[in-house]
Amino acid sequence: QVQLGESGGGLVQAGGSLRLSCAASGRTFSRSHMGWFRQAPGKEREFVAAITWNGGSTYYADSVKGRFTVSRDNSKNTLYLQMNSLKPDDTAVYYCASVLYYYGGNYHYDQSDRYEYWGQGTQVTVSS
């Protein structure tokens, strides 16, 4: 069983920055692909960013490309999302999610139903 816990959310003015963290329990973090998703009020959950198990590849939604950076520290079982140049449209609850890596398997990084474990979410509010 994997447990994920996000932190680092809060209220920030437009143009500001936040760094989200996702701490993972268990021994499988270093063998798991990780993703960030977000859900705004009245909207569906959407893909934000993802990183492969070894950090070799990263993926971003077009809406955050160039502003957000996903990274991980496998020695600390922690996933990060550095968010810069924040906009009011970035306001949402942000979730981290994990799925085990399998050799030869395909990583559908932007499909939320392909992830196995989810955190409880952290609120990010960007004021204009």
mmCIF file of the C-alpha atoms, coordinates in Angstrom:
data_MODEL
# 
_entry.id   MODEL 
# 
loop_
_atom_site.group_PDB 
_atom_site.id 
_atom_site.type_symbol 
_atom_site.label_atom_id 
_atom_site.label_alt_id 
_atom_site.label_comp_id 
_atom_site.label_asym_id 
_atom_site.label_entity_id 
_atom_site.label_seq_id 
_atom_site.pdbx_PDB_ins_code 
_atom_site.Cartn_x 
_atom_site.Cartn_y 
_atom_site.Cartn_z 
_atom_site.occupancy 
_atom_site.B_iso_or_equiv 
_atom_site.pdbx_formal_charge 
_atom_site.auth_seq_id 
_atom_site.auth_comp_id 
_atom_site.auth_asym_id 
_atom_site.auth_atom_id 
_atom_site.pdbx_PDB_model_num 
ATOM 1   C CA . GLN A 1 1   ? 0.000   0.000  0.000   1.00 0.00 ? 1   GLN A CA 1 
ATOM 2   C CA . VAL A 1 2   ? 1.289   3.444  -0.938  1.00 0.00 ? 2   VAL A CA 1 
ATOM 3   C CA . GLN A 1 3   ? 0.304   6.626  0.837   1.00 0.00 ? 3   GLN A CA 1 
ATOM 4   C CA . LEU A 1 4   ? 0.843   10.026 -0.744  1.00 0.00 ? 4   LEU A CA 1 
ATOM 5   C CA . GLY A 1 5   ? 0.618   13.361 1.018   1.00 0.00 ? 5   GLY A CA 1 
ATOM 6   C CA . GLU A 1 6   ? 0.795   16.764 -0.656  1.00 0.00 ? 6   GLU A CA 1 
ATOM 7   C CA . SER A 1 7   ? 1.929   19.978 0.992   1.00 0.00 ? 7   SER A CA 1 
ATOM 8   C CA . GLY A 1 8   ? 2.993   23.481 0.036   1.00 0.00 ? 8   GLY A CA 1 
ATOM 9   C CA . GLY A 1 9   ? -0.273  24.878 -1.226  1.00 0.00 ? 9   GLY A CA 1 
ATOM 10  C CA . GLY A 1 10  ? -1.574  28.277 -0.207  1.00 0.00 ? 10  GLY A CA 1 
ATOM 11  C CA . LEU A 1 11  ? -2.651  31.732 -1.329  1.00 0.00 ? 11  LEU A CA 1 
ATOM 12  C CA . VAL A 1 12  ? -0.370  33.667 -3.658  1.00 0.00 ? 12  VAL A CA 1 
ATOM 13  C CA . GLN A 1 13  ? -0.712  36.710 -5.874  1.00 0.00 ? 13  GLN A CA 1 
ATOM 14  C CA . ALA A 1 14  ? -0.615  36.421 -9.633  1.00 0.00 ? 14  ALA A CA 1 
ATOM 15  C CA . GLY A 1 15  ? 2.961   36.270 -10.840 1.00 0.00 ? 15  GLY A CA 1 
ATOM 16  C CA . GLY A 1 16  ? 4.128   34.600 -7.661  1.00 0.00 ? 16  GLY A CA 1 
ATOM 17  C CA . SER A 1 17  ? 5.556   31.150 -7.022  1.00 0.00 ? 17  SER A CA 1 
ATOM 18  C CA . LEU A 1 18  ? 4.805   28.079 -4.955  1.00 0.00 ? 18  LEU A CA 1 
ATOM 19  C CA . ARG A 1 19  ? 6.537   24.751 -4.525  1.00 0.00 ? 19  ARG A CA 1 
ATOM 20  C CA . LEU A 1 20  ? 4.384   21.731 -3.905  1.00 0.00 ? 20  LEU A CA 1 
ATOM 21  C CA . SER A 1 21  ? 5.738   18.562 -2.353  1.00 0.00 ? 21  SER A CA 1 
ATOM 22  C CA . CYS A 1 22  ? 4.350   15.053 -2.348  1.00 0.00 ? 22  CYS A CA 1 
ATOM 23  C CA . ALA A 1 23  ? 5.754   12.686 0.257   1.00 0.00 ? 23  ALA A CA 1 
ATOM 24  C CA . ALA A 1 24  ? 5.339   8.981  -0.403  1.00 0.00 ? 24  ALA A CA 1 
ATOM 25  C CA . SER A 1 25  ? 5.376   6.100  2.031   1.00 0.00 ? 25  SER A CA 1 
ATOM 26  C CA . GLY A 1 26  ? 6.446   2.561  1.203   1.00 0.00 ? 26  GLY A CA 1 
ATOM 27  C CA . ARG A 1 27  ? 9.264   1.099  -0.810  1.00 0.00 ? 27  ARG A CA 1 
ATOM 28  C CA . THR A 1 28  ? 7.929   1.529  -4.302  1.00 0.00 ? 28  THR A CA 1 
ATOM 29  C CA . PHE A 1 29  ? 8.388   5.265  -4.861  1.00 0.00 ? 29  PHE A CA 1 
ATOM 30  C CA . SER A 1 30  ? 11.651  4.841  -6.759  1.00 0.00 ? 30  SER A CA 1 
ATOM 31  C CA . ARG A 1 31  ? 9.912   2.369  -9.084  1.00 0.00 ? 31  ARG A CA 1 
ATOM 32  C CA . SER A 1 32  ? 6.851   4.509  -9.665  1.00 0.00 ? 32  SER A CA 1 
ATOM 33  C CA . HIS A 1 33  ? 5.978   7.030  -12.315 1.00 0.00 ? 33  HIS A CA 1 
ATOM 34  C CA . MET A 1 34  ? 4.507   10.125 -10.696 1.00 0.00 ? 34  MET A CA 1 
ATOM 35  C CA . GLY A 1 35  ? 1.991   12.675 -11.880 1.00 0.00 ? 35  GLY A CA 1 
ATOM 36  C CA . TRP A 1 36  ? 0.449   15.959 -10.799 1.00 0.00 ? 36  TRP A CA 1 
ATOM 37  C CA . PHE A 1 37  ? -3.194  16.698 -11.537 1.00 0.00 ? 37  PHE A CA 1 
ATOM 38  C CA . ARG A 1 38  ? -5.476  19.536 -10.519 1.00 0.00 ? 38  ARG A CA 1 
ATOM 39  C CA . GLN A 1 39  ? -9.177  20.148 -10.183 1.00 0.00 ? 39  GLN A CA 1 
ATOM 40  C CA . ALA A 1 40  ? -10.822 23.539 -10.122 1.00 0.00 ? 40  ALA A CA 1 
ATOM 41  C CA . PRO A 1 41  ? -14.365 24.074 -8.790  1.00 0.00 ? 41  PRO A CA 1 
ATOM 42  C CA . GLY A 1 42  ? -16.929 22.901 -11.310 1.00 0.00 ? 42  GLY A CA 1 
ATOM 43  C CA . LYS A 1 43  ? -14.302 21.431 -13.604 1.00 0.00 ? 43  LYS A CA 1 
ATOM 44  C CA . GLU A 1 44  ? -12.941 17.981 -14.283 1.00 0.00 ? 44  GLU A CA 1 
ATOM 45  C CA . ARG A 1 45  ? -9.590  16.848 -12.958 1.00 0.00 ? 45  ARG A CA 1 
ATOM 46  C CA . GLU A 1 46  ? -6.862  17.678 -15.451 1.00 0.00 ? 46  GLU A CA 1 
ATOM 47  C CA . PHE A 1 47  ? -3.290  16.636 -16.043 1.00 0.00 ? 47  PHE A CA 1 
ATOM 48  C CA . VAL A 1 48  ? -0.575  19.091 -15.041 1.00 0.00 ? 48  VAL A CA 1 
ATOM 49  C CA . ALA A 1 49  ? 2.817   17.356 -15.127 1.00 0.00 ? 49  ALA A CA 1 
ATOM 50  C CA . ALA A 1 50  ? 4.446   13.949 -14.836 1.00 0.00 ? 50  ALA A CA 1 
ATOM 51  C CA . ILE A 1 51  ? 7.843   12.372 -14.383 1.00 0.00 ? 51  ILE A CA 1 
ATOM 52  C CA . THR A 1 52  ? 9.065   8.850  -15.036 1.00 0.00 ? 52  THR A CA 1 
ATOM 53  C CA . TRP A 1 53  ? 10.323  6.559  -12.281 1.00 0.00 ? 53  TRP A CA 1 
ATOM 54  C CA . ASN A 1 54  ? 13.977  7.508  -12.778 1.00 0.00 ? 54  ASN A CA 1 
ATOM 55  C CA . GLY A 1 55  ? 13.401  11.164 -13.628 1.00 0.00 ? 55  GLY A CA 1 
ATOM 56  C CA . GLY A 1 56  ? 14.536  10.548 -17.177 1.00 0.00 ? 56  GLY A CA 1 
ATOM 57  C CA . SER A 1 57  ? 11.478  12.053 -18.812 1.00 0.00 ? 57  SER A CA 1 
ATOM 58  C CA . THR A 1 58  ? 9.084   14.808 -17.859 1.00 0.00 ? 58  THR A CA 1 
ATOM 59  C CA . TYR A 1 59  ? 5.776   15.828 -19.380 1.00 0.00 ? 59  TYR A CA 1 
ATOM 60  C CA . TYR A 1 60  ? 3.674   18.968 -19.078 1.00 0.00 ? 60  TYR A CA 1 
ATOM 61  C CA . ALA A 1 61  ? 0.264   20.245 -20.010 1.00 0.00 ? 61  ALA A CA 1 
ATOM 62  C CA . ASP A 1 62  ? 0.462   23.045 -22.553 1.00 0.00 ? 62  ASP A CA 1 
ATOM 63  C CA . SER A 1 63  ? -1.118  25.433 -20.057 1.00 0.00 ? 63  SER A CA 1 
ATOM 64  C CA . VAL A 1 64  ? 1.808   25.123 -17.636 1.00 0.00 ? 64  VAL A CA 1 
ATOM 65  C CA . LYS A 1 65  ? 4.729   24.479 -19.954 1.00 0.00 ? 65  LYS A CA 1 
ATOM 66  C CA . GLY A 1 66  ? 7.550   26.914 -19.300 1.00 0.00 ? 66  GLY A CA 1 
ATOM 67  C CA . ARG A 1 67  ? 6.128   27.931 -15.910 1.00 0.00 ? 67  ARG A CA 1 
ATOM 68  C CA . PHE A 1 68  ? 6.004   24.685 -13.913 1.00 0.00 ? 68  PHE A CA 1 
ATOM 69  C CA . THR A 1 69  ? 8.795   22.183 -13.284 1.00 0.00 ? 69  THR A CA 1 
ATOM 70  C CA . VAL A 1 70  ? 8.303   18.651 -11.973 1.00 0.00 ? 70  VAL A CA 1 
ATOM 71  C CA . SER A 1 71  ? 11.143  16.872 -10.208 1.00 0.00 ? 71  SER A CA 1 
ATOM 72  C CA . ARG A 1 72  ? 11.723  14.071 -7.742  1.00 0.00 ? 72  ARG A CA 1 
ATOM 73  C CA . ASP A 1 73  ? 14.189  12.951 -5.112  1.00 0.00 ? 73  ASP A CA 1 
ATOM 74  C CA . ASN A 1 74  ? 14.058  9.182  -4.842  1.00 0.00 ? 74  ASN A CA 1 
ATOM 75  C CA . SER A 1 75  ? 16.369  9.216  -1.825  1.00 0.00 ? 75  SER A CA 1 
ATOM 76  C CA . LYS A 1 76  ? 13.710  11.210 0.031   1.00 0.00 ? 76  LYS A CA 1 
ATOM 77  C CA . ASN A 1 77  ? 10.626  9.544  -1.497  1.00 0.00 ? 77  ASN A CA 1 
ATOM 78  C CA . THR A 1 78  ? 9.442   12.987 -2.518  1.00 0.00 ? 78  THR A CA 1 
ATOM 79  C CA . LEU A 1 79  ? 7.946   14.503 -5.639  1.00 0.00 ? 79  LEU A CA 1 
ATOM 80  C CA . TYR A 1 80  ? 7.982   18.253 -6.301  1.00 0.00 ? 80  TYR A CA 1 
ATOM 81  C CA . LEU A 1 81  ? 6.166   20.763 -8.459  1.00 0.00 ? 81  LEU A CA 1 
ATOM 82  C CA . GLN A 1 82  ? 7.777   24.185 -8.752  1.00 0.00 ? 82  GLN A CA 1 
ATOM 83  C CA . MET A 1 83  ? 5.169   26.653 -9.967  1.00 0.00 ? 83  MET A CA 1 
ATOM 84  C CA . ASN A 1 84  ? 6.280   30.056 -11.225 1.00 0.00 ? 84  ASN A CA 1 
ATOM 85  C CA . SER A 1 85  ? 4.443   32.939 -12.874 1.00 0.00 ? 85  SER A CA 1 
ATOM 86  C CA . LEU A 1 86  ? 1.204   31.750 -11.358 1.00 0.00 ? 86  LEU A CA 1 
ATOM 87  C CA . LYS A 1 87  ? -2.080  32.882 -12.856 1.00 0.00 ? 87  LYS A CA 1 
ATOM 88  C CA . PRO A 1 88  ? -5.599  32.984 -11.397 1.00 0.00 ? 88  PRO A CA 1 
ATOM 89  C CA . ASP A 1 89  ? -6.476  30.123 -13.786 1.00 0.00 ? 89  ASP A CA 1 
ATOM 90  C CA . ASP A 1 90  ? -4.025  27.936 -11.854 1.00 0.00 ? 90  ASP A CA 1 
ATOM 91  C CA . THR A 1 91  ? -6.334  28.034 -8.837  1.00 0.00 ? 91  THR A CA 1 
ATOM 92  C CA . ALA A 1 92  ? -7.307  24.456 -8.006  1.00 0.00 ? 92  ALA A CA 1 
ATOM 93  C CA . VAL A 1 93  ? -6.758  21.553 -5.683  1.00 0.00 ? 93  VAL A CA 1 
ATOM 94  C CA . TYR A 1 94  ? -3.531  19.865 -6.728  1.00 0.00 ? 94  TYR A CA 1 
ATOM 95  C CA . TYR A 1 95  ? -3.110  16.107 -6.415  1.00 0.00 ? 95  TYR A CA 1 
ATOM 96  C CA . CYS A 1 96  ? -0.117  13.834 -6.800  1.00 0.00 ? 96  CYS A CA 1 
ATOM 97  C CA . ALA A 1 97  ? -0.551  10.307 -8.064  1.00 0.00 ? 97  ALA A CA 1 
ATOM 98  C CA . SER A 1 98  ? 1.607   7.244  -8.635  1.00 0.00 ? 98  SER A CA 1 
ATOM 99  C CA . VAL A 1 99  ? 1.708   4.160  -10.781 1.00 0.00 ? 99  VAL A CA 1 
ATOM 100 C CA . LEU A 1 100 ? 4.275   1.372  -10.693 1.00 0.00 ? 100 LEU A CA 1 
ATOM 101 C CA . TYR A 1 101 ? 6.758   1.148  -13.534 1.00 0.00 ? 101 TYR A CA 1 
ATOM 102 C CA . TYR A 1 102 ? 6.824   -2.105 -15.481 1.00 0.00 ? 102 TYR A CA 1 
ATOM 103 C CA . TYR A 1 103 ? 9.566   -2.845 -17.974 1.00 0.00 ? 103 TYR A CA 1 
ATOM 104 C CA . GLY A 1 104 ? 8.107   -2.654 -21.436 1.00 0.00 ? 104 GLY A CA 1 
ATOM 105 C CA . GLY A 1 105 ? 4.892   -1.099 -20.241 1.00 0.00 ? 105 GLY A CA 1 
ATOM 106 C CA . ASN A 1 106 ? 3.429   2.110  -21.608 1.00 0.00 ? 106 ASN A CA 1 
ATOM 107 C CA . TYR A 1 107 ? 3.148   5.137  -19.354 1.00 0.00 ? 107 TYR A CA 1 
ATOM 108 C CA . HIS A 1 108 ? -0.079  6.984  -20.041 1.00 0.00 ? 108 HIS A CA 1 
ATOM 109 C CA . TYR A 1 109 ? 1.088   9.977  -18.053 1.00 0.00 ? 109 TYR A CA 1 
ATOM 110 C CA . ASP A 1 110 ? -1.880  12.231 -18.723 1.00 0.00 ? 110 ASP A CA 1 
ATOM 111 C CA . GLN A 1 111 ? -4.647  9.716  -18.038 1.00 0.00 ? 111 GLN A CA 1 
ATOM 112 C CA . SER A 1 112 ? -5.817  9.912  -14.436 1.00 0.00 ? 112 SER A CA 1 
ATOM 113 C CA . ASP A 1 113 ? -7.492  6.495  -14.515 1.00 0.00 ? 113 ASP A CA 1 
ATOM 114 C CA . ARG A 1 114 ? -4.104  4.848  -15.154 1.00 0.00 ? 114 ARG A CA 1 
ATOM 115 C CA . TYR A 1 115 ? -2.733  5.923  -11.762 1.00 0.00 ? 115 TYR A CA 1 
ATOM 116 C CA . GLU A 1 116 ? -3.016  3.591  -8.801  1.00 0.00 ? 116 GLU A CA 1 
ATOM 117 C CA . TYR A 1 117 ? -2.601  5.812  -5.767  1.00 0.00 ? 117 TYR A CA 1 
ATOM 118 C CA . TRP A 1 118 ? -3.608  9.392  -5.005  1.00 0.00 ? 118 TRP A CA 1 
ATOM 119 C CA . GLY A 1 119 ? -2.925  11.954 -2.337  1.00 0.00 ? 119 GLY A CA 1 
ATOM 120 C CA . GLN A 1 120 ? -5.604  13.970 -0.579  1.00 0.00 ? 120 GLN A CA 1 
ATOM 121 C CA . GLY A 1 121 ? -4.776  17.177 -2.432  1.00 0.00 ? 121 GLY A CA 1 
ATOM 122 C CA . THR A 1 122 ? -3.542  20.638 -1.507  1.00 0.00 ? 122 THR A CA 1 
ATOM 123 C CA . GLN A 1 123 ? -5.329  23.893 -2.314  1.00 0.00 ? 123 GLN A CA 1 
ATOM 124 C CA . VAL A 1 124 ? -3.601  26.494 -4.465  1.00 0.00 ? 124 VAL A CA 1 
ATOM 125 C CA . THR A 1 125 ? -5.305  29.866 -4.773  1.00 0.00 ? 125 THR A CA 1 
ATOM 126 C CA . VAL A 1 126 ? -3.934  32.594 -7.028  1.00 0.00 ? 126 VAL A CA 1 
ATOM 127 C CA . SER A 1 127 ? -5.383  36.055 -6.574  1.00 0.00 ? 127 SER A CA 1 
ATOM 128 C CA . SER A 1 128 ? -5.442  38.641 -9.333  1.00 0.00 ? 128 SER A CA 1 
# 
